[in-house]
Every structure is written in C-alpha cells, then in structure tokens.
Amino acid sequence: MIEYRTLAIPQQTADAVRTRLTSPGYGHPAHVETAHGYGPCRLCLRFFVVGAERRILFTYDPFRETGAAPLPGPIYIHQADCPRYPEDAGFPAHLLEHPLTLAAYGQHRALLAEETVRDGAVEPVLQRLLARREVAYLHVRDTDAGCFDLRIERAGTAAGGERSEAPGAGLRAAASAGGG
C-alpha cells in the first residue's frame, strides 16, 4: 500500500479567514451563515450540523500551496475554532457517504486523470492514482457541488508532490489508518 497524507487547508489560512473575514490572497469578503448544507469544513473535515453550526464561506485556491496558476473556488470552514484534520489519519471515512471526484495532478497542475467514486470505494482508486509515477498529488472534490474538499499527497512529499524524505517516513500506511 502506498502511504499518503490527507491534507486539509492550512491552519494559518483558517485562522486568518476567521480573524479578517476575507479570502486569503484575494481580499474578497467572507460570508458567515448558519449551515444549511453538510459541508464538510475544509479544516477539520467534519460535516456541519445543519441549522446549528455557523460556518464561513470564502474563496480559496487549492493550488496556492503548489505554486501553480490560481484556480479559486468557494469553500467553508467552521466559524468556531476546530482542530485541523491529522495528516496521518487516513481518508476521512464519513466523507465516503457522498460521491467524490479524485483528480490526479502532475507537474505544473497538469490534470492527468479524474475518477468519480459513488460507492464509497475511494481507497482502491486513490491507491491506483498514487501508483502512477507522474502523479504529484490528488484533489478530492464533492462530485455534486464540485467544491474542493482536501488534497492527498504521498507520504514524504512536500507541497505539490516533491519528495522531502524517504517514502513513508513517520506516517503509517493507509491500510492501517482505519479510514480516519
């Protein structure tokens, strides 16, 4: 099994949005509302409690950390503080309840493959895509809404898929992660 990291948006990005109520890199105003959809929060990756939790909608560029040309879109985070999803926790099992699209990117944001998973069987698709040498990272998107949810990178890679250490150093295999 290929070991990987599950990357929510950076903590500092969420902190800045909560403090300034503007979109990082753009300055567009962020919007605060009571959740009327499940989400997830792009920091903790938990679903919102519809009708109860407050959330912030803002413009986010998921390619910002990779240095590629921008491709911004709308995402949500909890208005209240929440912990960032642990990178070594495997794929969040609760996200499997909804159709997901996995987009595999190579150097310079080249889209190499895109697969939709409707039956919850993300792990085999994720493993197959990461096994392709030319794939630097994956974006996971909500298939119905099209919104960015999270990024997947091989363990031991820096942002954008560059090797930073020996494969698997410090992270457990996805198979032993138990799905988050």
N, CA and C atoms as a LAMMPS dump frame, in Angstrom:
ITEM: TIMESTEP
0
ITEM: NUMBER OF ATOMS
540
ITEM: BOX BOUNDS ff ff ff
-5.0000000000000000e+02 5.0000000000000000e+02
-5.0000000000000000e+02 5.0000000000000000e+02
-5.0000000000000000e+02 5.0000000000000000e+02
ITEM: ATOMS id mol type element x y z
1 1 1 N 0.833 -1.187 0
2 1 2 C 0 0 0
3 1 3 C 0.879 1.253 0
4 2 1 N 0.456 2.223 -0.74
5 2 2 C 1.176 3.487 -0.788
6 2 3 C 0.732 4.34 0.401
7 3 1 N 1.69 4.797 1.166
8 3 2 C 1.394 5.672 2.295
9 3 3 C 1.131 7.077 1.785
10 4 1 N 0.19 7.769 2.437
11 4 2 C -0.154 9.111 1.989
12 4 3 C -0.555 10.007 3.159
13 5 1 N -0.575 11.29 2.859
14 5 2 C -1.016 12.307 3.818
15 5 3 C -2.349 12.868 3.333
16 6 1 N -3.264 13.078 4.262
17 6 2 C -4.552 13.7 3.98
18 6 3 C -4.44 15.151 4.428
19 7 1 N -4.507 16.082 3.468
20 7 2 C -4.219 17.481 3.774
21 7 3 C -5.465 18.354 3.704
22 8 1 N -5.915 18.772 4.876
23 8 2 C -6.94 19.802 4.967
24 8 3 C -6.271 21.135 4.641
25 9 1 N -7.056 22.207 4.563
26 9 2 C -6.427 23.508 4.319
27 9 3 C -5.505 23.831 5.492
28 10 1 N -4.506 24.683 5.296
29 10 2 C -3.584 25.03 6.385
30 10 3 C -4.29 25.738 7.549
31 11 1 N -3.841 25.437 8.76
32 11 2 C -4.398 26.069 9.964
33 11 3 C -4.296 27.587 9.878
34 12 1 N -3.15 28.096 9.398
35 12 2 C -2.969 29.546 9.335
36 12 3 C -3.951 30.204 8.366
37 13 1 N -4.366 29.485 7.332
38 13 2 C -5.364 30.013 6.404
39 13 3 C -6.703 30.164 7.12
40 14 1 N -7.133 29.129 7.822
41 14 2 C -8.394 29.19 8.569
42 14 3 C -8.347 30.288 9.629
43 15 1 N -7.228 30.39 10.344
44 15 2 C -7.099 31.425 11.379
45 15 3 C -7.226 32.821 10.777
46 16 1 N -6.586 33.054 9.655
47 16 2 C -6.638 34.365 9.004
48 16 3 C -8.051 34.69 8.526
49 17 1 N -8.737 33.713 7.961
50 17 2 C -10.115 33.941 7.495
51 17 3 C -11.013 34.266 8.674
52 18 1 N -10.879 33.533 9.764
53 18 2 C -11.713 33.793 10.948
54 18 3 C -11.433 35.173 11.545
55 19 1 N -10.196 35.603 11.503
56 19 2 C -9.818 36.895 12.083
57 19 3 C -10.238 38.064 11.198
58 20 1 N -9.952 37.962 9.903
59 20 2 C -10.165 39.095 8.986
60 20 3 C -11.481 39.039 8.223
61 21 1 N -12.091 37.856 8.152
62 21 2 C -13.306 37.626 7.353
63 21 3 C -13.128 38.073 5.9
64 22 1 N -11.942 37.722 5.364
65 22 2 C -11.667 37.94 3.942
66 22 3 C -10.995 36.68 3.385
67 23 1 N -11.072 36.528 2.081
68 23 2 C -10.469 35.379 1.409
69 23 3 C -8.964 35.57 1.269
70 24 1 N -8.175 34.534 1.61
71 24 2 C -6.724 34.649 1.5
72 24 3 C -6.291 34.833 0.053
73 25 1 N -5.394 35.792 -0.16
74 25 2 C -4.858 36.033 -1.487
75 25 3 C -5.732 36.881 -2.383
76 26 1 N -6.978 37.099 -1.993
77 26 2 C -7.906 37.844 -2.844
78 26 3 C -8.512 39.053 -2.136
79 27 1 N -8.742 38.928 -0.827
80 27 2 C -9.329 40.021 -0.073
81 27 3 C -10.84 40.137 -0.22
82 28 1 N -11.457 39.215 -0.949
83 28 2 C -12.92 39.237 -1.064
84 28 3 C -13.53 39.042 0.318
85 29 1 N -14.652 39.694 0.589
86 29 2 C -15.298 39.475 1.886
87 29 3 C -15.769 38.026 2.034
88 30 1 N -15.595 37.489 3.228
89 30 2 C -16.106 36.157 3.55
90 30 3 C -17.531 36.327 4.077
91 31 1 N -18.317 35.279 3.986
92 31 2 C -19.723 35.311 4.377
93 31 3 C -19.942 34.319 5.51
94 32 1 N -20.597 34.763 6.594
95 32 2 C -20.891 33.906 7.742
96 32 3 C -22.383 33.595 7.745
97 33 1 N -22.702 32.31 7.951
98 33 2 C -24.115 31.888 7.96
99 33 3 C -24.265 30.638 8.807
100 34 1 N -25.513 30.335 9.158
101 34 2 C -25.824 29.071 9.796
102 34 3 C -25.829 28.008 8.698
103 35 1 N -25.227 26.879 8.977
104 35 2 C -25.093 25.823 7.965
105 35 3 C -26.456 25.351 7.474
106 36 1 N -26.6 25.334 6.161
107 36 2 C -27.799 24.76 5.547
108 36 3 C -27.43 23.618 4.617
109 37 1 N -26.15 23.235 4.638
110 37 2 C -25.638 22.087 3.894
111 37 3 C -24.61 21.382 4.755
112 38 1 N -24.263 20.156 4.383
113 38 2 C -23.399 19.33 5.233
114 38 3 C -21.924 19.697 5.193
115 39 1 N -21.456 20.331 4.14
116 39 2 C -20.047 20.738 4.093
117 39 3 C -19.186 19.778 3.313
118 40 1 N -18.046 19.394 3.804
119 40 2 C -17.501 19.494 5.156
120 40 3 C -16.704 20.781 5.39
121 41 1 N -16.369 21.006 6.652
122 41 2 C -15.405 22.051 6.995
123 41 3 C -14.081 21.629 6.375
124 42 1 N -13.401 22.539 5.683
125 42 2 C -12.163 22.175 4.996
126 42 3 C -10.951 22.185 5.907
127 43 1 N -11.155 22.442 7.192
128 43 2 C -10.058 22.369 8.153
129 43 3 C -10.135 21.071 8.961
130 44 1 N -11.255 20.829 9.639
131 44 2 C -11.382 19.609 10.449
132 44 3 C -11.954 18.45 9.641
133 45 1 N -12.518 18.744 8.473
134 45 2 C -13.114 17.785 7.548
135 45 3 C -14.356 17.096 8.107
136 46 1 N -14.937 17.649 9.197
137 46 2 C -16.206 17.138 9.718
138 46 3 C -17.357 17.808 8.976
139 47 1 N -18.48 17.103 8.887
140 47 2 C -19.687 17.692 8.329
141 47 3 C -20.221 18.751 9.289
142 48 1 N -20.904 19.747 8.75
143 48 2 C -21.554 20.761 9.569
144 48 3 C -22.86 20.205 10.125
145 49 1 N -23.226 20.65 11.315
146 49 2 C -24.537 20.329 11.87
147 49 3 C -25.5 21.351 11.271
148 50 1 N -26.309 20.894 10.325
149 50 2 C -27.225 21.773 9.592
150 50 3 C -28.214 22.423 10.563
151 51 1 N -28.362 23.734 10.422
152 51 2 C -29.278 24.502 11.253
153 51 3 C -28.741 24.883 12.613
154 52 1 N -27.548 24.396 12.97
155 52 2 C -26.998 24.66 14.303
156 52 3 C -25.64 25.343 14.258
157 53 1 N -24.718 24.844 13.46
158 53 2 C -23.369 25.404 13.436
159 53 3 C -23.264 26.575 12.464
160 54 1 N -22.412 27.517 12.838
161 54 2 C -22.129 28.661 11.971
162 54 3 C -20.898 28.32 11.144
163 55 1 N -20.911 28.759 9.892
164 55 2 C -19.797 28.481 9.001
165 55 3 C -19.442 29.723 8.196
166 56 1 N -18.211 29.738 7.704
167 56 2 C -17.71 30.859 6.911
168 56 3 C -17.471 30.371 5.494
169 57 1 N -18.052 31.071 4.543
170 57 2 C -17.853 30.802 3.121
171 57 3 C -16.833 31.803 2.604
172 58 1 N -15.82 31.296 1.891
173 58 2 C -14.819 32.199 1.322
174 58 3 C -14.197 31.592 0.073
175 59 1 N -13.521 32.419 -0.696
176 59 2 C -12.833 31.985 -1.912
177 59 3 C -11.476 31.415 -1.521
178 60 1 N -11.188 30.23 -2.055
179 60 2 C -9.931 29.553 -1.731
180 60 3 C -9.33 28.967 -3
181 61 1 N -8.019 29.072 -3.112
182 61 2 C -7.303 28.485 -4.237
183 61 3 C -6.548 27.251 -3.752
184 62 1 N -7.019 26.041 -4.081
185 62 2 C -6.34 24.838 -3.599
186 62 3 C -4.971 24.604 -4.215
187 63 1 N -4.619 25.382 -5.223
188 63 2 C -3.298 25.264 -5.828
189 63 3 C -2.304 26.249 -5.215
190 64 1 N -2.747 27.071 -4.298
191 64 2 C -1.896 28.098 -3.683
192 64 3 C -0.612 27.512 -3.095
193 65 1 N -0.728 26.361 -2.412
194 65 2 C 0.446 25.736 -1.783
195 65 3 C 1.362 25.055 -2.787
196 66 1 N 0.9 24.841 -4.011
197 66 2 C 1.722 24.146 -5.002
198 66 3 C 2.462 25.107 -5.918
199 67 1 N 2.115 26.383 -5.871
200 67 2 C 2.78 27.369 -6.705
201 67 3 C 2.258 27.41 -8.126
202 68 1 N 1.202 26.67 -8.418
203 68 2 C 0.633 26.658 -9.766
204 68 3 C -0.275 27.873 -9.97
205 69 1 N -0.634 28.106 -11.221
206 69 2 C -1.549 29.202 -11.538
207 69 3 C -2.844 29.025 -10.742
208 70 1 N -3.485 30.117 -10.352
209 70 2 C -4.659 30.032 -9.483
210 70 3 C -5.882 29.417 -10.168
211 71 1 N -6.694 28.751 -9.347
212 71 2 C -7.977 28.216 -9.772
213 71 3 C -8.882 28.235 -8.537
214 72 1 N -9.338 29.446 -8.143
215 72 2 C -10.093 29.583 -6.896
216 72 3 C -11.532 29.09 -7.005
217 73 1 N -12.094 28.799 -5.84
218 73 2 C -13.491 28.404 -5.742
219 73 3 C -13.97 28.563 -4.312
220 74 1 N -15.273 28.38 -4.084
221 74 2 C -15.84 28.566 -2.748
222 74 3 C -15.63 27.349 -1.85
223 75 1 N -15.301 27.598 -0.581
224 75 2 C -15.229 26.543 0.439
225 75 3 C -15.752 27.098 1.759
226 76 1 N -15.996 26.19 2.711
227 76 2 C -16.489 26.549 4.041
228 76 3 C -15.548 26.039 5.12
229 77 1 N -15.521 26.772 6.231
230 77 2 C -14.901 26.298 7.468
231 77 3 C -15.851 26.649 8.61
232 78 1 N -15.682 25.984 9.749
233 78 2 C -16.452 26.349 10.934
234 78 3 C -16.089 27.772 11.359
235 79 1 N -17.076 28.524 11.821
236 79 2 C -16.78 29.845 12.351
237 79 3 C -16.013 29.706 13.671
238 80 1 N -16.394 28.748 14.48
239 80 2 C -15.705 28.49 15.744
240 80 3 C -14.432 27.698 15.477
241 81 1 N -13.464 27.83 16.375
242 81 2 C -12.22 27.078 16.232
243 81 3 C -12.501 25.58 16.179
244 82 1 N -11.737 24.892 15.371
245 82 2 C -11.796 23.434 15.286
246 82 3 C -10.387 22.952 14.936
247 83 1 N -10.056 21.726 15.307
248 83 2 C -8.705 21.229 15.032
249 83 3 C -8.542 20.815 13.57
250 84 1 N -7.355 21.021 13.022
251 84 2 C -7.061 20.57 11.66
252 84 3 C -7.038 19.039 11.638
253 85 1 N -7.585 18.466 10.594
254 85 2 C -7.605 17.015 10.44
255 85 3 C -6.157 16.512 10.401
256 86 1 N -5.835 15.484 11.178
257 86 2 C -4.456 14.974 11.203
258 86 3 C -4.036 14.403 9.851
259 87 1 N -2.88 14.803 9.384
260 87 2 C -2.383 14.372 8.076
261 87 3 C -2.193 12.868 7.986
262 88 1 N -1.91 12.218 9.102
263 88 2 C -1.632 10.782 9.098
264 88 3 C -2.832 9.935 9.51
265 89 1 N -4.032 10.509 9.502
266 89 2 C -5.228 9.805 9.975
267 89 3 C -5.941 9.004 8.888
268 90 1 N -5.387 8.963 7.689
269 90 2 C -6.042 8.236 6.617
270 90 3 C -7.177 9.044 6.011
271 91 1 N -7.92 8.403 5.138
272 91 2 C -9.015 9.098 4.462
273 91 3 C -10.209 9.185 5.406
274 92 1 N -10.836 10.366 5.528
275 92 2 C -11.975 10.526 6.442
276 92 3 C -13.153 9.631 6.027
277 93 1 N -13.457 8.632 6.829
278 93 2 C -14.481 7.638 6.489
279 93 3 C -15.855 8.255 6.251
280 94 1 N -16.204 9.271 7.016
281 94 2 C -17.543 9.863 6.86
282 94 3 C -17.739 10.533 5.501
283 95 1 N -16.659 10.946 4.839
284 95 2 C -16.785 11.567 3.515
285 95 3 C -17.228 10.556 2.459
286 96 1 N -17.073 9.274 2.738
287 96 2 C -17.422 8.232 1.78
288 96 3 C -18.93 8.116 1.568
289 97 1 N -19.708 8.795 2.406
290 97 2 C -21.17 8.773 2.283
291 97 3 C -21.655 9.499 1.032
292 98 1 N -20.829 10.349 0.467
293 98 2 C -21.219 11.18 -0.67
294 98 3 C -20.327 10.886 -1.867
295 99 1 N -20.838 11.104 -3.084
296 99 2 C -19.986 10.915 -4.264
297 99 3 C -18.796 11.876 -4.235
298 100 1 N -17.623 11.329 -4.545
299 100 2 C -16.394 12.111 -4.544
300 100 3 C -15.694 11.976 -5.892
301 101 1 N -15.034 13.05 -6.305
302 101 2 C -14.231 13.024 -7.516
303 101 3 C -12.778 13.205 -7.123
304 102 1 N -11.926 12.292 -7.578
305 102 2 C -10.493 12.376 -7.323
306 102 3 C -9.816 12.823 -8.608
307 103 1 N -9.112 13.949 -8.519
308 103 2 C -8.398 14.496 -9.665
309 103 3 C -6.905 14.342 -9.404
310 104 1 N -6.218 13.676 -10.315
311 104 2 C -4.779 13.434 -10.185
312 104 3 C -4.021 14.477 -11.003
313 105 1 N -3.097 15.171 -10.346
314 105 2 C -2.323 16.23 -10.993
315 105 3 C -0.848 15.87 -11.049
316 106 1 N -0.213 16.299 -12.135
317 106 2 C 1.225 16.157 -12.298
318 106 3 C 1.885 17.518 -12.15
319 107 1 N 3.088 17.629 -12.667
320 107 2 C 3.825 18.892 -12.624
321 107 3 C 3.023 20.008 -13.296
322 108 1 N 3.154 21.208 -12.782
323 108 2 C 2.542 22.406 -13.362
324 108 3 C 1.02 22.298 -13.475
325 109 1 N 0.419 21.608 -12.512
326 109 2 C -1.037 21.468 -12.423
327 109 3 C -1.646 20.741 -13.62
328 110 1 N -0.899 19.907 -14.266
329 110 2 C -1.425 19.137 -15.39
330 110 3 C -2.393 18.078 -14.867
331 111 1 N -3.637 18.137 -15.314
332 111 2 C -4.635 17.15 -14.912
333 111 3 C -4.358 15.862 -15.687
334 112 1 N -4.028 14.79 -14.967
335 112 2 C -3.648 13.52 -15.589
336 112 3 C -4.79 12.51 -15.601
337 113 1 N -5.655 12.577 -14.614
338 113 2 C -6.777 11.637 -14.523
339 113 3 C -7.817 12.21 -13.578
340 114 1 N -9.048 11.771 -13.781
341 114 2 C -10.135 12.172 -12.892
342 114 3 C -11.103 11.006 -12.799
343 115 1 N -11.399 10.574 -11.574
344 115 2 C -12.302 9.448 -11.363
345 115 3 C -13.321 9.804 -10.302
346 116 1 N -14.562 9.412 -10.558
347 116 2 C -15.65 9.631 -9.619
348 116 3 C -15.94 8.333 -8.884
349 117 1 N -16.111 8.442 -7.574
350 117 2 C -16.421 7.289 -6.729
351 117 3 C -17.778 7.546 -6.088
352 118 1 N -18.738 6.686 -6.383
353 118 2 C -20.089 6.832 -5.845
354 118 3 C -20.445 5.766 -4.815
355 119 1 N -19.601 4.728 -4.704
356 119 2 C -19.924 3.601 -3.821
357 119 3 C -19.074 3.572 -2.554
358 120 1 N -18.337 4.633 -2.283
359 120 2 C -17.507 4.69 -1.083
360 120 3 C -16.148 4.024 -1.209
361 121 1 N -15.865 3.378 -2.329
362 121 2 C -14.603 2.653 -2.508
363 121 3 C -13.501 3.59 -3.008
364 122 1 N -13.151 4.571 -2.192
365 122 2 C -12.133 5.56 -2.546
366 122 3 C -10.728 4.968 -2.499
367 123 1 N -10.463 4.13 -1.52
368 123 2 C -9.09 3.637 -1.296
369 123 3 C -8.475 2.973 -2.533
370 124 1 N -9.159 2.058 -3.231
371 124 2 C -8.524 1.465 -4.414
372 124 3 C -8.248 2.481 -5.522
373 125 1 N -9.128 3.451 -5.678
374 125 2 C -8.931 4.482 -6.698
375 125 3 C -7.755 5.361 -6.306
376 126 1 N -7.724 5.77 -5.055
377 126 2 C -6.63 6.593 -4.533
378 126 3 C -5.293 5.869 -4.708
379 127 1 N -5.249 4.603 -4.354
380 127 2 C -4.012 3.828 -4.476
381 127 3 C -3.572 3.702 -5.935
382 128 1 N -4.519 3.439 -6.821
383 128 2 C -4.196 3.303 -8.249
384 128 3 C -3.637 4.612 -8.809
385 129 1 N -4.255 5.745 -8.44
386 129 2 C -3.789 7.035 -8.944
387 129 3 C -2.412 7.387 -8.382
388 130 1 N -2.212 7.158 -7.09
389 130 2 C -0.913 7.462 -6.482
390 130 3 C 0.199 6.535 -6.989
391 131 1 N -0.163 5.369 -7.493
392 131 2 C 0.839 4.443 -8.029
393 131 3 C 1.423 4.94 -9.351
394 132 1 N 0.726 5.858 -9.986
395 132 2 C 1.249 6.42 -11.241
396 132 3 C 2.381 7.386 -10.902
397 133 1 N 3.537 7.097 -11.396
398 133 2 C 4.749 7.871 -11.088
399 133 3 C 4.606 9.358 -11.399
400 134 1 N 3.895 9.688 -12.46
401 134 2 C 3.773 11.084 -12.882
402 134 3 C 2.771 11.894 -12.049
403 135 1 N 2.014 11.233 -11.181
404 135 2 C 1.044 11.928 -10.334
405 135 3 C 1.77 12.537 -9.137
406 136 1 N 1.625 13.848 -8.973
407 136 2 C 2.27 14.552 -7.864
408 136 3 C 1.358 14.627 -6.634
409 137 1 N 0.05 14.81 -6.853
410 137 2 C -0.908 14.923 -5.75
411 137 3 C -2.31 14.754 -6.312
412 138 1 N -3.261 14.558 -5.394
413 138 2 C -4.664 14.413 -5.766
414 138 3 C -5.477 15.506 -5.095
415 139 1 N -6.502 15.965 -5.77
416 139 2 C -7.53 16.791 -5.142
417 139 3 C -8.776 15.934 -5.026
418 140 1 N -9.422 16.015 -3.883
419 140 2 C -10.692 15.336 -3.668
420 140 3 C -11.762 16.417 -3.647
421 141 1 N -12.783 16.223 -4.477
422 141 2 C -13.864 17.198 -4.609
423 141 3 C -15.202 16.521 -4.374
424 142 1 N -16.153 17.293 -3.864
425 142 2 C -17.533 16.854 -3.77
426 142 3 C -18.063 16.776 -5.199
427 143 1 N -18.488 15.612 -5.641
428 143 2 C -18.915 15.43 -7.022
429 143 3 C -20.134 16.269 -7.355
430 144 1 N -21.1 16.338 -6.462
431 144 2 C -22.338 17.065 -6.742
432 144 3 C -22.134 18.578 -6.779
433 145 1 N -21.417 19.118 -5.809
434 145 2 C -21.203 20.57 -5.744
435 145 3 C -19.971 21.016 -6.534
436 146 1 N -19.007 20.126 -6.722
437 146 2 C -17.785 20.461 -7.447
438 146 3 C -16.728 21.138 -6.602
439 147 1 N -16.999 21.335 -5.326
440 147 2 C -16.088 22.074 -4.447
441 147 3 C -14.901 21.22 -3.986
442 148 1 N -13.775 21.869 -3.811
443 148 2 C -12.566 21.257 -3.262
444 148 3 C -12.814 20.857 -1.814
445 149 1 N -12.457 19.608 -1.462
446 149 2 C -12.564 19.141 -0.076
447 149 3 C -11.201 19.03 0.594
448 150 1 N -10.247 18.373 -0.07
449 150 2 C -8.936 18.139 0.536
450 150 3 C -7.942 17.712 -0.528
451 151 1 N -6.661 17.655 -0.13
452 151 2 C -5.59 17.215 -1.015
453 151 3 C -4.947 15.964 -0.421
454 152 1 N -4.534 15.068 -1.296
455 152 2 C -3.818 13.852 -0.897
456 152 3 C -2.437 13.9 -1.537
457 153 1 N -1.405 13.618 -0.734
458 153 2 C -0.031 13.53 -1.235
459 153 3 C 0.599 12.265 -0.693
460 154 1 N 1.528 11.706 -1.435
461 154 2 C 2.293 10.573 -0.923
462 154 3 C 3.023 11.02 0.347
463 155 1 N 3.164 10.106 1.291
464 155 2 C 3.953 10.396 2.488
465 155 3 C 5.373 10.734 2.065
466 156 1 N 5.986 11.668 2.747
467 156 2 C 7.365 12.036 2.43
468 156 3 C 7.489 13.003 1.275
469 157 1 N 6.405 13.7 0.94
470 157 2 C 6.471 14.693 -0.131
471 157 3 C 6.19 16.074 0.428
472 158 1 N 6.763 17.062 -0.224
473 158 2 C 6.483 18.451 0.117
474 158 3 C 5.261 18.884 -0.676
475 159 1 N 4.757 20.079 -0.417
476 159 2 C 3.606 20.594 -1.154
477 159 3 C 3.853 20.487 -2.647
478 160 1 N 2.875 19.977 -3.343
479 160 2 C 2.992 19.852 -4.778
480 160 3 C 3.614 18.547 -5.239
481 161 1 N 3.956 17.66 -4.297
482 161 2 C 4.392 16.334 -4.676
483 161 3 C 5.882 16.091 -4.742
484 162 1 N 6.734 17.051 -4.36
485 162 2 C 8.181 16.816 -4.397
486 162 3 C 8.598 15.986 -3.198
487 163 1 N 9.492 15.015 -3.4
488 163 2 C 9.966 14.159 -2.309
489 163 3 C 10.738 15.005 -1.291
490 164 1 N 10.403 14.827 -0.022
491 164 2 C 11.117 15.572 1.005
492 164 3 C 11.889 14.654 1.945
493 165 1 N 11.569 13.351 1.934
494 165 2 C 12.256 12.404 2.799
495 165 3 C 11.999 11.007 2.253
496 166 1 N 12.5 10.021 2.925
497 166 2 C 12.3 8.642 2.479
498 166 3 C 10.814 8.303 2.453
499 167 1 N 10.366 7.519 1.482
500 167 2 C 8.958 7.151 1.406
501 167 3 C 8.467 6.545 2.709
502 168 1 N 7.335 7.066 3.2
503 168 2 C 6.704 6.501 4.381
504 168 3 C 7.288 6.933 5.7
505 169 1 N 8.283 7.769 5.701
506 169 2 C 8.919 8.163 6.956
507 169 3 C 7.923 8.867 7.859
508 170 1 N 7.688 8.3 9.022
509 170 2 C 6.858 8.929 10.036
510 170 3 C 5.369 8.794 9.84
511 171 1 N 4.906 8.179 8.778
512 171 2 C 3.479 8.043 8.568
513 171 3 C 3.119 6.587 8.359
514 172 1 N 1.952 6.217 8.825
515 172 2 C 1.521 4.84 8.661
516 172 3 C 0.836 4.634 7.321
517 173 1 N 0.744 3.429 6.9
518 173 2 C 0.109 3.109 5.637
519 173 3 C -1.377 3.353 5.731
520 174 1 N -1.964 3.732 4.615
521 174 2 C -3.4 3.974 4.563
522 174 3 C -4.18 2.756 5.014
523 175 1 N -3.7 1.593 4.724
524 175 2 C -4.418 0.371 5.086
525 175 3 C -4.54 0.21 6.603
526 176 1 N -3.538 0.7 7.338
527 176 2 C -3.594 0.56 8.785
528 176 3 C -4.212 1.767 9.453
529 177 1 N -4.562 2.803 8.68
530 177 2 C -5.108 4.033 9.248
531 177 3 C -6.554 3.882 9.664
532 178 1 N -7.237 2.89 9.155
533 178 2 C -8.61 2.669 9.574
534 178 3 C -9.577 3.679 9.048
535 179 1 N -9.222 4.409 8
536 179 2 C -10.159 5.336 7.37
537 179 3 C -10.445 6.583 8.151
538 180 1 N -9.603 7 9.076
539 180 2 C -9.752 8.292 9.699
540 180 3 C -10.445 8.27 10.981
